[in-house]
């Protein structure tokens, strides 16, 4: 399974990615989770199961969803993002894609 976290520059989401990977490891799950700027999505979406947007780029949700209609696009909850709650963000992503 492949999850992409996208924000303005890909920097702040990289910390959250690490927390999500820790949570996945504790659950024995093998996932590919990457962080990147929204502007880099086009060259990284192959095989992606869900795109999670940082709250600071929530205004781009409709555009990203239109650009990638076969991939679910969701905005990460601001509280979970601010607290770097990788376990909750991962759980929410898995629910969205039905796993």
LUMVEXMI-541179 format. One record per atom (N, C-alpha, C): residue number from 1; residue in one letter; atom name; x, y, z. Coordinates in pm, whole numbers. Example, Ala and Ser with C-alpha at 12.3 -4.5 7.8 and 13.67 -1.06 7.14 Angstrom:
BEGIN
> 1/a/N/1319/-569/780
> 1/a/CA/1230/-450/780
> 1/a/C/1320/-330/780
> 2/s/N/1285/-225/708
> 2/s/CA/1367/-106/714
> 2/s/C/1290/3/787
END
This chain:
BEGIN
> 1/x/N/84/-117/0
> 1/x/CA/0/0/0
> 1/x/C/89/124/0
> 2/x/N/44/226/-71
> 2/x/CA/122/349/-84
> 2/x/C/38/469/-43
> 3/x/N/92/548/50
> 3/x/CA/27/669/99
> 3/x/C/120/786/72
> 4/x/N/65/894/17
> 4/x/CA/143/1015/-4
> 4/x/C/87/1125/84
> 5/x/N/175/1192/156
> 5/x/CA/139/1312/231
> 5/x/C/197/1430/154
> 6/x/N/114/1527/125
> 6/x/CA/158/1642/47
> 6/x/C/129/1772/121
> 7/x/N/227/1861/118
> 7/x/CA/209/1994/177
> 7/x/C/276/2095/86
> 8/x/N/297/2214/135
> 8/x/CA/354/2320/52
> 8/x/C/495/2285/6
> 9/x/N/579/2237/97
> 9/x/CA/718/2209/60
> 9/x/C/760/2065/88
> 10/x/N/675/1986/154
> 10/x/CA/709/1848/187
> 10/x/C/791/1833/313
> 11/x/N/823/1944/380
> 11/x/CA/909/1939/497
> 11/x/C/832/1898/623
> 12/x/N/724/1968/654
> 12/x/CA/653/1939/778
> 12/x/C/588/1802/775
> 13/x/N/544/1758/658
> 13/x/CA/482/1626/651
> 13/x/C/583/1514/669
> 14/x/N/711/1541/646
> 14/x/CA/810/1434/660
> 14/x/C/820/1386/805
> 15/x/N/800/1474/900
> 15/x/CA/800/1433/1041
> 15/x/C/681/1342/1069
> 16/x/N/566/1377/1014
> 16/x/CA/447/1297/1034
> 16/x/C/462/1160/967
> 17/x/N/526/1156/852
> 17/x/CA/551/1029/784
> 17/x/C/628/934/875
> 18/x/N/729/985/942
> 18/x/CA/807/900/1032
> 18/x/C/721/844/1144
> 19/x/N/633/925/1198
> 19/x/CA/541/877/1304
> 19/x/C/445/771/1250
> 20/x/N/399/792/1127
> 20/x/CA/308/694/1066
> 20/x/C/381/562/1041
> 21/x/N/506/570/996
> 21/x/CA/584/448/972
> 21/x/C/607/372/1102
> 22/x/N/634/444/1211
> 22/x/CA/651/380/1341
> 22/x/C/525/305/1380
> 23/x/N/410/369/1360
> 23/x/CA/282/306/1393
> 23/x/C/258/183/1307
> 24/x/N/287/193/1178
> 24/x/CA/269/79/1088
> 24/x/C/361/-36/1128
> 25/x/N/486/-5/1164
> 25/x/CA/580/-109/1207
> 25/x/C/530/-181/1331
> 26/x/N/474/-105/1425
> 26/x/CA/421/-165/1548
> 26/x/C/305/-259/1519
> 27/x/N/233/-232/1410
> 27/x/CA/119/-316/1372
> 27/x/C/160/-427/1275
> 28/x/N/288/-430/1238
> 28/x/CA/336/-532/1146
> 28/x/C/292/-508/1002
> 29/x/N/266/-385/968
> 29/x/CA/219/-351/833
> 29/x/C/336/-302/747
> 30/x/N/336/-345/623
> 30/x/CA/437/-297/528
> 30/x/C/371/-194/438
> 31/x/N/412/-69/454
> 31/x/CA/354/41/377
> 31/x/C/464/126/318
> 32/x/N/433/190/207
> 32/x/CA/520/294/153
> 32/x/C/450/426/183
> 33/x/N/514/510/261
> 33/x/CA/458/640/297
> 33/x/C/561/745/261
> 34/x/N/522/839/176
> 34/x/CA/614/942/130
> 34/x/C/557/1081/155
> 35/x/N/648/1177/176
> 35/x/CA/610/1318/190
> 35/x/C/669/1396/74
> 36/x/N/593/1490/24
> 36/x/CA/641/1571/-88
> 36/x/C/557/1697/-102
> 37/x/N/608/1793/-177
> 37/x/CA/528/1911/-207
> 37/x/C/414/1874/-303
> 38/x/N/304/1943/-294
> 38/x/CA/192/1919/-385
> 38/x/C/240/1931/-530
> 39/x/N/330/2023/-556
> 39/x/CA/379/2045/-692
> 39/x/C/453/1925/-750
> 40/x/N/494/1829/-667
> 40/x/CA/567/1710/-714
> 40/x/C/479/1587/-730
> 41/x/N/352/1599/-703
> 41/x/CA/265/1481/-706
> 41/x/C/264/1410/-840
> 42/x/N/264/1483/-948
> 42/x/CA/244/1423/-1080
> 42/x/C/344/1312/-1113
> 43/x/N/463/1321/-1061
> 43/x/CA/563/1218/-1093
> 43/x/C/573/1109/-987
> 44/x/N/481/1108/-890
> 44/x/CA/490/1010/-782
> 44/x/C/359/937/-750
> 45/x/N/256/954/-830
> 45/x/CA/125/898/-791
> 45/x/C/99/755/-838
> 46/x/N/183/701/-924
> 46/x/CA/158/565/-971
> 46/x/C/154/467/-854
> 47/x/N/48/391/-845
> 47/x/CA/32/293/-739
> 47/x/C/-11/350/-605
> 48/x/N/-44/479/-602
> 48/x/CA/-84/543/-477
> 48/x/C/-227/505/-440
> 49/x/N/-247/471/-313
> 49/x/CA/-379/433/-264
> 49/x/C/-456/552/-208
> 50/x/N/-385/652/-155
> 50/x/CA/-452/771/-100
> 50/x/C/-350/886/-93
> 51/x/N/-400/1006/-117
> 51/x/CA/-320/1128/-101
> 51/x/C/-377/1203/19
> 52/x/N/-291/1232/115
> 52/x/CA/-330/1309/232
> 52/x/C/-266/1446/223
> 53/x/N/-347/1550/232
> 53/x/CA/-297/1687/224
> 53/x/C/-280/1746/363
> 54/x/N/-171/1818/383
> 54/x/CA/-152/1892/507
> 54/x/C/-257/2001/516
> 55/x/N/-298/2037/639
> 55/x/CA/-402/2139/656
> 55/x/C/-369/2272/588
> 56/x/N/-240/2305/578
> 56/x/CA/-202/2433/519
> 56/x/C/-229/2439/368
> 57/x/N/-252/2324/304
> 57/x/CA/-288/2323/162
> 57/x/C/-427/2266/140
> 58/x/N/-511/2273/243
> 58/x/CA/-647/2219/232
> 58/x/C/-725/2285/119
> 59/x/N/-692/2410/88
> 59/x/CA/-760/2481/-20
> 59/x/C/-737/2415/-157
> 60/x/N/-641/2325/-166
> 60/x/CA/-610/2257/-291
> 60/x/C/-680/2122/-306
> 61/x/N/-761/2085/-208
> 61/x/CA/-823/1952/-210
> 61/x/C/-902/1926/-339
> 62/x/N/-987/2019/-379
> 62/x/CA/-1068/1997/-499
> 62/x/C/-982/1983/-624
> 63/x/N/-879/2066/-637
> 63/x/CA/-792/2060/-754
> 63/x/C/-716/1929/-759
> 64/x/N/-660/1887/-646
> 64/x/CA/-584/1762/-642
> 64/x/C/-677/1645/-672
> 65/x/N/-796/1647/-616
> 65/x/CA/-894/1540/-643
> 65/x/C/-931/1536/-791
> 66/x/N/-944/1652/-853
> 66/x/CA/-976/1658/-996
> 66/x/C/-858/1609/-1081
> 67/x/N/-736/1641/-1038
> 67/x/CA/-617/1599/-1112
> 67/x/C/-593/1448/-1102
> 68/x/N/-636/1387/-992
> 68/x/CA/-613/1244/-969
> 68/x/C/-745/1176/-930
> 69/x/N/-839/1167/-1024
> 69/x/CA/-974/1119/-989
> 69/x/C/-980/974/-942
> 70/x/N/-880/895/-971
> 70/x/CA/-884/755/-928
> 70/x/C/-822/732/-790
> 71/x/N/-771/840/-729
> 71/x/CA/-706/829/-598
> 71/x/C/-785/911/-496
> 72/x/N/-824/853/-383
> 72/x/CA/-891/932/-280
> 72/x/C/-796/1041/-228
> 73/x/N/-851/1160/-208
> 73/x/CA/-775/1273/-156
> 73/x/C/-845/1323/-30
> 74/x/N/-772/1334/78
> 74/x/CA/-828/1381/205
> 74/x/C/-732/1481/269
> 75/x/N/-789/1570/349
> 75/x/CA/-709/1665/426
> 75/x/C/-689/1607/566
> 76/x/N/-567/1612/614
> 76/x/CA/-535/1563/748
> 76/x/C/-597/1658/850
> 77/x/N/-660/1602/952
> 77/x/CA/-719/1683/1058
> 77/x/C/-612/1773/1121
> 78/x/N/-645/1901/1140
> 78/x/CA/-548/1997/1190
> 78/x/C/-490/1956/1326
> 79/x/N/-573/1906/1415
> 79/x/CA/-526/1867/1548
> 79/x/C/-427/1750/1538
> 80/x/N/-461/1650/1456
> 80/x/CA/-373/1534/1439
> 80/x/C/-241/1576/1375
> 81/x/N/-248/1669/1281
> 81/x/CA/-128/1719/1215
> 81/x/C/-40/1795/1313
> 82/x/N/-101/1883/1387
> 82/x/CA/-26/1964/1483
> 82/x/C/38/1881/1592
> 83/x/N/-27/1775/1633
> 83/x/CA/25/1688/1738
> 83/x/C/116/1578/1680
> 84/x/N/130/1575/1547
> 84/x/CA/208/1472/1479
> 84/x/C/162/1332/1522
> 85/x/N/30/1314/1524
> 85/x/CA/-32/1190/1568
> 85/x/C/-35/1090/1452
> 86/x/N/80/1028/1427
> 86/x/CA/94/935/1316
> 86/x/C/-1/817/1324
> 87/x/N/-25/769/1445
> 87/x/CA/-115/655/1462
> 87/x/C/-256/689/1414
> 88/x/N/-306/805/1453
> 88/x/CA/-442/847/1414
> 88/x/C/-451/877/1264
> 89/x/N/-351/946/1211
> 89/x/CA/-352/978/1067
> 89/x/C/-348/849/985
> 90/x/N/-266/754/1026
> 90/x/CA/-260/626/957
> 90/x/C/-394/553/966
> 91/x/N/-452/549/1084
> 91/x/CA/-582/483/1100
> 91/x/C/-688/547/1013
> 92/x/N/-691/679/1008
> 92/x/CA/-788/750/924
> 92/x/C/-767/716/777
> 93/x/N/-642/711/732
> 93/x/CA/-612/678/593
> 93/x/C/-658/538/559
> 94/x/N/-633/443/648
> 94/x/CA/-673/304/624
> 94/x/C/-824/292/616
> 95/x/N/-896/367/699
> 95/x/CA/-1043/365/694
> 95/x/C/-1090/419/559
> 96/x/N/-1029/528/513
> 96/x/CA/-1070/589/387
> 96/x/C/-1053/496/268
> 97/x/N/-954/409/272
> 97/x/CA/-932/320/159
> 97/x/C/-985/178/187
> 98/x/N/-1056/164/298
> 98/x/CA/-1123/39/328
> 98/x/C/-1033/-75/370
> 99/x/N/-927/-42/447
> 99/x/CA/-837/-147/494
> 99/x/C/-825/-145/643
END
